[in-house]
């Protein structure tokens, strides 16, 4: 489904939105965990502690409410819970998929370790992964809620494959499971799904299998369900324009981190989907000024018209100090509203003459 076929973004426009133009503001997903939640986890995992299952559940619930509220206070149009219940983006899902097992952490860089799972038998869907998380967040907020899900290509690529002939076969089986989960989320009321495929940026020659997996993921979804694909920083010229064939409404791209050096990649041919543009660098622990973010938003307007632009940080914010993460979000929302007002008043003149028309 193309973003030009149906504008399912307008359902997220607040009733009291102040401007005629609407640049939807959201986040990629992760957010810094409160320090007390990390302490609660330590207590829960300590065999000498009497910190019970109920205590741990209450701590996670409280953190989800707190961060969802923080997103609301920042003014985001669409919120998430900051992934307070999740640990690592592959590990979280692998624990919930039959066919995976864990054999201990491996060193990935420096002093960082990753509990890399192994696929030891055919993957199967058992219990829902995210429906409870979504329903809790939706109940804690009066804003629309986005659900990020790690995509099947990354779930396969970042695991040891000991059961399938190749990773492509594993990816497609996982795509069927992701589709099953999304169908349950849609039944629960979710209307905004984001597929995270950071592995695509590191192995971009595999865009064909990612496209085939996405076809399976979105099969049968109603048109009012908005789907996006988040791809972390990489050489986008190796996957563009091929990704325009992917059956999603928007692409969430990390461009601020590279100071928009790759912006021109998306001008030829014309970007025909919605662009969720990273306008704050998630890797720098400083709050971007409103003025700087306004200039970054205008970079996106060089690629797509306002109706195809979504405003977001570059990537998840979990590694930042919490006050910095909040400052980035709050300034991002203020900048988006300012640019909308300038668009309403005709004060922005963007030169899109270098954009090559899409092939009919």
C-alpha positions as CSV (number, residue, x, y, z in Angstrom):
1,X,0.0,0.0,0.0
2,X,1.4,3.4,-0.9
3,X,1.2,6.5,1.2
4,X,-0.3,8.1,-1.8
5,X,-3.2,5.7,-1.9
6,X,-4.6,6.7,1.4
7,X,-3.6,9.3,4.0
8,X,-4.0,7.4,7.2
9,X,-1.8,9.9,9.0
10,X,-4.7,12.4,9.6
11,X,-6.3,10.1,12.1
12,X,-3.5,11.1,14.5
13,X,-4.1,14.8,14.1
14,X,-5.3,16.3,17.5
15,X,-8.8,17.9,17.4
16,X,-7.4,21.1,18.8
17,X,-4.3,21.2,16.5
18,X,-3.4,24.9,16.2
19,X,-2.3,25.0,12.6
20,X,-3.7,24.1,9.2
21,X,-0.6,22.2,8.3
22,X,0.1,19.0,10.4
23,X,3.6,17.6,10.8
24,X,3.0,14.5,13.0
25,X,5.5,14.2,15.9
26,X,6.5,11.0,17.5
27,X,9.5,9.0,18.6
28,X,11.3,5.9,17.3
29,X,10.7,3.9,20.5
30,X,13.2,3.5,23.3
31,X,13.7,6.0,26.1
32,X,16.0,6.3,29.1
33,X,14.8,4.1,32.0
34,X,14.3,5.8,35.4
35,X,17.2,4.9,37.6
36,X,14.9,3.4,40.2
37,X,13.5,0.9,37.6
38,X,17.1,-0.4,37.0
39,X,17.5,-0.7,40.8
40,X,14.1,-2.6,41.0
41,X,15.4,-5.0,38.3
42,X,18.5,-5.7,40.3
43,X,16.5,-6.4,43.4
44,X,14.1,-8.7,41.4
45,X,17.1,-10.7,40.0
46,X,18.8,-10.9,43.4
47,X,18.0,-14.4,44.9
48,X,18.6,-12.9,48.4
49,X,16.0,-10.3,47.9
50,X,12.3,-10.6,48.7
51,X,11.4,-8.4,45.8
52,X,8.4,-10.3,44.3
53,X,6.9,-10.8,40.9
54,X,4.1,-8.4,41.9
55,X,6.7,-5.8,43.0
56,X,8.5,-6.1,39.6
57,X,5.3,-5.8,37.7
58,X,4.2,-2.8,39.6
59,X,7.6,-1.1,39.0
60,X,7.3,-1.7,35.2
61,X,3.7,-0.4,35.2
62,X,4.8,2.7,37.1
63,X,7.7,3.3,34.7
64,X,5.4,2.9,31.7
65,X,2.9,5.5,33.0
66,X,5.7,7.9,33.9
67,X,7.4,7.8,30.5
68,X,4.1,7.9,28.6
69,X,3.2,11.0,30.5
70,X,6.6,12.4,29.8
71,X,5.9,12.0,26.1
72,X,2.5,13.7,26.5
73,X,4.1,16.6,28.4
74,X,6.6,17.1,25.6
75,X,3.6,17.5,23.3
76,X,4.1,14.4,21.0
77,X,1.1,13.6,18.8
78,X,1.8,9.8,19.0
79,X,3.4,8.3,22.1
80,X,5.1,5.0,23.1
81,X,5.9,3.8,26.6
82,X,9.6,4.2,26.0
83,X,9.9,0.4,25.8
84,X,10.1,0.2,29.6
85,X,9.2,-3.5,29.7
86,X,11.9,-4.4,27.1
87,X,15.6,-5.1,27.6
88,X,17.3,-5.6,24.2
89,X,15.4,-5.4,20.9
90,X,16.2,-9.0,19.8
91,X,16.4,-10.7,23.1
92,X,13.0,-9.4,24.2
93,X,11.2,-11.1,21.3
94,X,13.4,-14.2,21.2
95,X,12.3,-15.0,24.7
96,X,8.7,-15.0,23.5
97,X,9.2,-17.1,20.3
98,X,9.3,-20.9,20.4
99,X,12.4,-22.2,18.7
100,X,14.9,-19.8,20.3
101,X,17.2,-20.6,23.2
102,X,19.9,-18.7,25.0
103,X,23.4,-19.9,25.8
104,X,24.9,-16.8,27.5
105,X,26.1,-13.3,26.5
106,X,28.7,-12.7,23.8
107,X,31.0,-9.6,23.6
108,X,30.0,-7.2,20.8
109,X,32.2,-4.2,21.4
110,X,34.3,-2.7,24.2
111,X,32.7,-3.8,27.4
112,X,29.3,-4.3,25.9
113,X,27.7,-7.8,25.8
114,X,24.6,-9.1,24.0
115,X,22.7,-12.2,25.0
116,X,22.7,-13.5,21.4
117,X,20.0,-16.2,21.0
118,X,20.2,-19.3,18.8
119,X,17.4,-20.7,16.6
120,X,17.4,-24.4,17.4
121,X,14.1,-25.5,16.0
122,X,11.3,-24.2,13.7
123,X,10.0,-20.9,15.1
124,X,6.4,-20.9,16.3
125,X,4.0,-18.4,17.7
126,X,2.8,-19.1,21.2
127,X,1.4,-16.2,23.4
128,X,1.1,-12.6,22.3
129,X,4.2,-10.5,22.6
130,X,2.9,-6.9,22.8
131,X,-0.8,-6.8,23.2
132,X,-0.7,-6.4,27.0
133,X,1.9,-3.7,26.6
134,X,-0.1,-1.8,24.0
135,X,-3.4,-2.0,26.0
136,X,-1.7,-0.8,29.1
137,X,-0.1,2.2,27.3
138,X,-3.3,3.0,25.5
139,X,-5.1,3.0,28.8
140,X,-2.5,5.3,30.4
141,X,-2.7,7.9,27.6
142,X,-5.3,9.9,25.7
143,X,-2.9,10.1,22.8
144,X,-2.6,7.6,20.0
145,X,0.0,4.9,20.7
146,X,2.6,3.6,18.3
147,X,3.9,0.0,18.6
148,X,7.5,-0.7,17.6
149,X,8.3,-4.3,16.7
150,X,11.7,-5.7,15.8
151,X,11.5,-7.0,12.3
152,X,12.0,-10.5,11.1
153,X,15.2,-9.8,9.1
154,X,16.9,-8.4,12.2
155,X,15.6,-11.2,14.4
156,X,17.1,-13.7,12.0
157,X,20.3,-11.8,11.2
158,X,21.3,-11.1,14.9
159,X,20.8,-14.7,16.0
160,X,22.7,-17.9,15.5
161,X,20.8,-20.0,12.9
162,X,21.1,-23.7,13.8
163,X,17.8,-24.9,12.4
164,X,17.1,-23.5,9.0
165,X,18.9,-24.0,5.7
166,X,19.5,-20.3,5.4
167,X,18.6,-17.0,7.0
168,X,16.1,-16.1,4.2
169,X,14.0,-19.1,5.1
170,X,14.1,-18.2,8.8
171,X,13.3,-14.5,8.0
172,X,10.1,-15.5,6.1
173,X,8.9,-17.8,8.9
174,X,9.5,-15.0,11.4
175,X,7.6,-12.6,9.2
176,X,4.5,-14.9,9.4
177,X,4.8,-14.7,13.2
178,X,5.1,-10.9,13.2
179,X,2.0,-10.8,11.0
180,X,0.1,-12.9,13.5
181,X,1.2,-10.6,16.3
182,X,0.2,-7.4,14.4
183,X,-3.2,-8.9,13.6
184,X,-3.7,-9.3,17.4
185,X,-2.5,-5.7,18.0
186,X,-5.0,-4.4,15.4
187,X,-7.8,-6.3,17.1
188,X,-6.8,-4.6,20.3
189,X,-7.1,-1.2,18.7
190,X,-3.5,-0.4,17.5
191,X,-3.4,1.7,14.4
192,X,0.3,2.6,14.1
193,X,2.9,-0.1,13.7
194,X,6.6,0.4,13.3
195,X,8.9,-2.4,12.0
196,X,12.5,-1.9,13.2
197,X,15.1,-3.3,10.8
198,X,18.5,-2.0,12.0
199,X,20.3,-4.9,10.4
200,X,19.2,-3.7,6.9
201,X,21.6,-0.8,7.3
202,X,24.5,-3.1,7.9
203,X,23.7,-5.6,5.2
204,X,21.8,-3.5,2.7
205,X,22.2,-5.9,-0.3
206,X,19.5,-8.0,1.3
207,X,16.7,-5.5,0.7
208,X,14.8,-8.0,-1.5
209,X,14.3,-10.5,1.3
210,X,13.2,-7.6,3.6
211,X,10.6,-6.6,1.0
212,X,9.3,-10.1,0.8
213,X,9.1,-10.3,4.5
214,X,7.2,-7.0,4.7
215,X,4.7,-8.3,2.2
216,X,3.9,-11.2,4.6
217,X,3.8,-8.9,7.6
218,X,1.2,-6.4,6.2
219,X,-0.9,-9.0,4.5
220,X,-4.5,-8.5,5.4
221,X,-4.1,-5.4,7.4
222,X,-6.8,-2.7,7.1
223,X,-5.9,0.5,5.2
224,X,-6.4,2.6,8.4
225,X,-3.5,0.8,10.1
226,X,-0.3,2.9,9.5
227,X,2.9,0.9,9.0
228,X,6.4,2.3,9.0
229,X,9.9,0.9,8.6
230,X,12.7,2.2,10.8
231,X,16.2,1.8,9.3
232,X,19.2,3.0,11.3
233,X,22.2,4.9,9.8
234,X,23.9,3.3,6.9
235,X,24.7,3.8,3.2
236,X,21.1,4.5,2.0
237,X,22.2,4.6,-1.6
238,X,22.5,0.9,-1.5
239,X,18.8,0.4,-0.7
240,X,17.2,3.4,-2.5
241,X,15.1,3.5,-4.6
242,X,14.4,-0.2,-4.1
243,X,12.8,0.4,-0.7
244,X,10.0,2.5,-2.3
245,X,8.6,-0.9,-3.4
246,X,8.2,-2.0,0.2
247,X,4.5,-2.2,1.3
248,X,4.7,0.4,4.1
249,X,3.3,3.9,4.5
250,X,6.5,5.6,5.9
251,X,10.2,5.2,6.2
252,X,11.9,6.4,9.4
253,X,15.4,7.3,8.5
254,X,18.4,8.4,10.6
255,X,19.8,11.5,8.8
256,X,20.6,14.1,11.5
257,X,23.5,11.9,12.7
258,X,25.2,12.2,9.3
259,X,24.4,16.0,9.1
260,X,22.0,15.2,6.1
261,X,24.9,14.3,3.8
262,X,22.7,11.6,2.3
263,X,19.6,13.8,1.8
264,X,20.1,14.0,-2.0
265,X,19.9,10.2,-2.2
266,X,16.1,10.5,-1.7
267,X,15.6,13.2,-4.4
268,X,16.2,11.0,-7.4
269,X,13.9,9.4,-8.0
270,X,11.1,11.2,-6.1
271,X,10.3,9.9,-2.6
272,X,6.8,8.6,-3.0
273,X,6.2,7.4,0.6
274,X,5.9,9.4,3.8
275,X,9.3,10.4,5.3
276,X,9.7,10.1,9.0
277,X,12.7,12.4,9.3
278,X,15.2,12.2,12.1
279,X,15.6,15.9,13.2
280,X,17.5,15.4,16.4
281,X,20.7,13.3,16.8
282,X,20.1,10.5,19.3
283,X,23.8,10.0,19.7
284,X,24.7,13.4,21.0
285,X,23.9,14.1,24.7
286,X,23.0,17.8,24.1
287,X,19.6,19.3,23.6
288,X,19.2,20.6,20.1
289,X,17.9,24.2,19.9
290,X,14.5,24.8,18.5
291,X,16.0,26.9,15.7
292,X,18.4,24.1,14.7
293,X,15.5,21.6,14.6
294,X,13.4,24.0,12.5
295,X,16.3,24.0,9.9
296,X,16.5,20.2,10.0
297,X,12.7,19.9,9.4
298,X,13.1,22.2,6.4
299,X,15.7,19.7,5.0
300,X,12.9,17.2,4.9
301,X,10.8,19.6,3.0
302,X,13.4,19.5,0.3
303,X,12.5,15.8,-0.3
304,X,8.8,15.6,0.3
305,X,5.9,18.1,0.7
306,X,4.6,18.8,4.2
307,X,1.7,16.2,3.9
308,X,4.3,13.4,3.5
309,X,6.6,14.5,6.4
310,X,6.7,13.1,9.9
311,X,8.9,14.5,12.6
312,X,11.0,12.2,14.9
313,X,14.3,11.8,16.6
314,X,17.0,9.9,14.6
315,X,16.7,6.7,16.6
316,X,15.8,5.4,20.0
317,X,16.8,7.7,22.9
318,X,17.6,5.1,25.6
319,X,21.3,5.9,25.9
320,X,20.9,9.6,26.6
321,X,20.5,11.2,30.0
322,X,16.7,11.4,30.6
323,X,16.6,15.2,30.9
324,X,18.4,15.5,27.6
325,X,16.0,13.0,25.9
326,X,13.0,15.1,27.2
327,X,14.6,18.3,26.1
328,X,15.1,17.0,22.6
329,X,11.5,15.9,22.4
330,X,10.0,19.1,23.7
331,X,12.1,21.2,21.4
332,X,11.3,19.0,18.5
333,X,7.6,19.5,19.0
334,X,8.0,23.2,19.4
335,X,10.0,23.4,16.2
336,X,7.4,21.3,14.3
337,X,4.6,23.7,15.4
338,X,6.7,26.7,14.4
339,X,7.3,25.3,10.9
340,X,3.6,24.5,10.5
341,X,2.8,28.1,11.4
342,X,5.4,29.3,8.9
343,X,3.9,27.0,6.2
344,X,0.4,28.4,7.0
345,X,1.6,31.9,6.6
346,X,3.6,31.2,3.4
347,X,6.9,32.1,5.1
348,X,8.7,29.0,3.9
349,X,9.9,28.7,0.3
350,X,11.5,25.3,-0.3
351,X,13.3,24.6,-3.5
352,X,12.3,21.1,-4.7
353,X,13.4,21.7,-8.3
354,X,16.2,19.1,-7.9
355,X,13.6,16.3,-7.0
356,X,13.4,13.9,-10.0
357,X,9.8,13.0,-10.9
358,X,8.8,9.4,-10.0
359,X,8.4,7.0,-12.9
360,X,4.7,6.3,-13.7
